[in-house]
Amino acid sequence: MSAESTPEPGIPGDDNGTTGPDGGRGRRKPRARRRGLMIAAWTAAGVVVLGGAGLGYVYFKLNGNLKSVDIDQALGTDRPTKADNGSENVLVLGSDTRSGSNKKLGGGADDGSARSDTAMIIHVYRGHRTASVVSIPRDTLVDRPACTDPKGVTHHAAKDVMFNSAYSAGGAACAVKTVESMSGVRMDHYLEVDFAGFQKLIDQLGGVRITTTKDIDDRESHLRLKAGAHTLDGEQALGLVRTRHGVGDGSDLGRIQLQQAFVKALLDQVEHVGLLGNPKRLLDLADTATKAVTTDSDLGSVNSLMSFADGLKGIGASDMTMVTLPVRYDPADPNRVLVEQAKARLVWNALKTDTAIPKAATTGNATGEAAGVVASS
């Protein structure tokens, strides 16, 4: 599926642009349930299949790998109200920390800082059969609320700063607080993935098959691909989701279009990997996945991740609508973007009310001009 063939905003198969009474589609043909929306699904599969006498060892091994952040404690009660319509919102971040094993992969100096290189809100509709994904450009200028970092240092509120500065200033809790402040939408969960873990997971899956319609040559991300079919290894996949130069208009918006196309290609492939017949491979994947992610405290155990992933395993690539937060280029700085507030309110209201994102919210915005460069093979 190419980026250009991504379903239009709204729940796939829904003619009137809103959810049905069960939160999903109307009548549909039966099909095999797809696994995968998130890395957590691999963790769940590994634990379930291994089972038996080794379950206790596996559980404690994987449980010990997990890192979590108590978002609720950090943010207190001054937050948007939880939705009571059966939907869930998950903030997923890819961190571009330059320390440790990520330094070589991320490039740049090891200055001890980290930024949210990728940010997506995944809205799982009532019934857990469809989802919408809203990508937030890292270069978006936002008003960041006051935050307290993990060391207890308070960072004052700031106006017109890049979105990814929230994570740099106050870590996961500040990123969540900033998203909730700009959207008015409560984040039910938080997932963060690091560079090294992402690369290793792709390698363990045997790579991801894509087709590029144009040559890609980005010295910054170290990615060089001729137009044509490719099976990307972990390093190449990481380069692809970080590529922005030499593709489209060279902006972060173009990179988001590549990321969205890659996610769909990955989801299309996961169901065909054949993990259920290979317990060792499942354990290796689960071990890598639990080391690679940081979660909110509600997902901070293998049991919680298993339960969460089980509720998502029926959502495949064709069940997801992927959009970018409506933005326009900043006239004062073409390397920054400004939120189209009226259209953004349409997006946030759709998430609050568990309804389809209106097409009017996603047309006429800055795009990055990289749609169709990457497609599933």
N, C-alpha and C positions, 0 to 999 in steps of 0.2 A: 504494500500500500504506500503510495507516495504521499509526501506532505500535502500535495495539492488535493489528494482525494480524501483527506481527513474529513469525517462527517461534519456537516454544517452545525453551528451552535444549536444546542437543544439536544434532547435525548434521542439517540438514533431510533428511527421507527415511530416516533411520536409526531403525528401530523399537526396537532394544534399547538405545539411548542410548550406544553406543560406536562407534568407527570400524570400518570393515571392514578386511580384510587389505590393501587398497590405499590405506587412509587416506581414502577418499571414500565415496560411496554405493554401493549395490548397482546393479543394472541400471537404466538410465534411458533415456528417449527422447532421441534426438539433438536438439540445438538449436544455434543460432548461438552461437559463443563470444563472451562479453561482454567488453568492454574496460572498464577503469576501476577499481578498488579504491583507487588512490591517484593523486595528481598525477603521480607518476613515469611512469605509463602514457602521459600526454600527451607527455611529453618523448621517450619511446622512439618513439612513433608519428611525431612530427615529424622525427626524425633518419632513421628508416627510409624514409619516403616520399620525402623530398627527395633523398637518395642522390646517385648520379652524380658529376659533376664538382664540384658544390658541397658535397659531403659534408665535405671537409676544412675548409672555412671554417665550415660549420655546427657541426662537432664542436668546433673551438677556440672559437667564439663561445659555445656553450652550456657547454662545459667551464669557461670563464672566469667564468661566472655563478655556478657552484656554490660553496657554503660548506660546510665539513665540520668535524667535531670528532672527534679521535682518542679515542674512548671507551675502547678497550682500554688505551692508554697511561695515560690518566688514572686508571683504576680498578685497573690491575694484575691480579694473579692471584687475589686474594681475592674471587671471584665464584662464583655458582652454576655448576655444570657445564653445558656445552652439551648439549642433547638430541641423541641419536643415532638418533631415530626418523623423521627426514625432515621434521619440522615446523619452523616458524620463528616467532619472536615479535618483533614490531616495536612499539616505543613511539612513538606519534605525539602530539606536543604542538602546541597552538596558543598562541603567546605573545602576551600582552597588554601588550607594551612600550608605554610612552607617549612614546617619543622619535621624532624624525624624522617621516616621513609617516604613522606610526601614531598620532601624538598626536591628530589631529582625529578619526580613526576610533574610537579607544579611549575617548576622553573622559578627564577627570581631569587631574591635574597631571603635567607632565613632570618627574618626580623622578629620572630616570635609572635607575629600576628596571624589572624585568620579572617577570611571573608566568606560570605555565602556566594559561592560561584554560581550556583543554580538554586532557584527557589520556585517551588510549585505548590499550589493548594490543590489537593485532591478532594473533591466533594463526592462522597458516595451517597447516591440517592436512596430514599426509603425503598426497602425490598432488596437492596444490595445486588442489583442486577445490571446497573448502569452507573457511570461516573462521568464527571466533568473535571478537567484539569485546567487550572488557570496559572500560567507562568507569569512571574513577576520579574521584569528586567532588572538586573543588578544595578544598572545605571540610572534607574528612575529616581528623580529628586522627590523626596518626601519630608514630612515633618516628623522627626523621631522623638518619641516621648522620653522623659527621664527614665533611666534604667540603672539598676544596681547589678554589677558584674559578679561572677562567682566568688571573687575575693572580698566582696562587701563594699567595693568602691562605687560611689554614686556618680553617674554620668548625666549631666544636665541635658534637658531637652534641647534639640537643635532643629532649626528650620532649613529647608532646601538642601538636605544632605543626601548622598547616594544611599539607596536602600540597603546595599550590602554593608554599610557602615554600622548598622544596628548590631549585626553579629560581631563585628570587630570590637564594638564598644562594650557590649554586655553579654555576649554569648547567646545561647539558645533562647533563654527567657526574654531577652531584649528583642530578638528577631520575632518571636511570637507576639510580644506586646506591640511591636511596630505594625505587624500585619493586622492585628485586631484593631488598633487605633485607626488605621487608614481605611479599613473595610467595615468595621462594626460587626464582624462575623467571628464567632467564638471558634477557636481551634481546639478540637477535641483531643488531638494527638500530635506528636512531633516525632519525626524521623530524620536523622542526619547520617549521611554516608561520606566516608573519606576516600581520597584518591587511591591509595594503595589497595584498600579492600575492594573497590570497584574493579580495578584492573584484574585482580586475582580471581574474582568471581566470573568475569567474562572468560578468562582463560580456562577455568574449571568447567564452564559450560560448553567449551569447545569453540568459542568464538561466536560472532553474530554475522549473519549473511545480509548484506545490503547491496544495492546498486546505486552508483553515482552517475548522474546525467552530465556532469561537468568535471573537469580536473579540479582537484583541491590541492593547493600547495601553500601551507601556512607554516612559516618558520617559527612562529611563536609557540604553536602547539606541537611542532615537529611532525606534522601529518602531511604526507604526500600520497595522493591517490589519483590514478588515471581514471577517466570516465569508464565505467563498466562495472561488472560484478566483482564483489570482494567478500571474503570472510575475514572480518576484523578480529585480531587478537585483542587482549586486554589493553595493551599500550595504544594500539590504533583506535580502539573504541573510546578510550579516555581522550585521545587527541581530537576525535570527532566532536564529542560533546563540549569541548573547550574551544573549538575552532571558531574564529570570527573574521580573521584577515584573509582576503583573497576569495571570500564567498559572499555573494549578495552585495550589500552596500558596506560590508566590513563592520557592521554594528553588532551590539549585543542582541538585537532583535533577530538578525540573521542566525546567530548561534542558537537562539531559542528554537527557531524553525528546524534546525538540524537536530537538536535535542529531542523535540517532539517526534520527529520522524524516526529517530533511533529507538526511542521507547516503544513505539508501535512495532518496529521490526523485532525488538527483543521479545515483546509479549507474543508476537506471532510465532516465534521460534521456541519459546519455553515449553509449550505443550507438546512439542515433537522431540524433545531431548531424550525421553525414555528413562527418567530418573528412577521410577518405581522399581525397576528390575536390578538396580545396582546400589545396595545399601551402603557400601563404602564410599561411593561417589556422593551419595546423599549426605553422609556424615561429614565429608570434607567440605561440601558446600555449606552445610549448616554451621560448621565450625568457622569457616571464613566469614559467612554472613553475620554471625553474632559478634565477631570481632570488629566488623566493619561499620556497624551501626551504633548510633546513640539514640535512645528513645526517651519519651517522657516516662515518668515513673509508673504510670498506669500500664505501660507496655513493657516494663522493665524486668519481666521474667519470661521464661520459655513458655509456660502455660498461657500467659496473657497473649504472647505473640501468636501462639498456635490458635487460640480462640479468635483473635483478630483476623489472622490470615484465612481461617476457615470461612469467615463471613465474606471474604473477597474473591474466593477462588472461582466463582462463576463469572467473573468479569474479565473479558478478553479485550483485545485491541479494538475489535469492531464495536464494542460496547462503550467505548470511551470517546468523549468529545474533548478536543484539546484546543484551547484558545490562549491568547496572550492578553494581559491586562491592557485595555485601550490607552494608548499613549501617542504623543506627537513629539517630534524632535524639538529640543530647546533652541529657540532662535539665537540665544546668547552663546550656546555651546553645542555643536552638533554631536558631541560625544555623550550628551546627556539627553534624557527624555522626560517629558512632563505628562502627568496623568490627565487624560481627558475625563474630567470629573463627572460630567453628566452621563457619559457612556459607562464609566466605571460603576456608578450607582446602579445601573441596570444589572451589571454582573453581580455586585454584592447582594442586591435584593433577590436575585435568582437563587443564590446560595442560601440566603436566610429563609426563603420560602420553599426551598426544595423544588424549584421549577426550572425549566429549560432556560439557558442563557439566550436572550433574544439576539437574532441575527443583526439587528440594528446596532448592538453594542460592539460588534466586531468588524464592521465595515467602515472604510474610509479612514483607517488609522495607519500609523507608521508600521511597516511590516518587516523590514530587513531584507526583503527581496531575495530570500534564499529558498522559498517554497519550491519543492520538486527536485532539489539538488540530490536528495537522498530518498531512496525508496526501498521497501523490502524486496529481497531477492526471491 
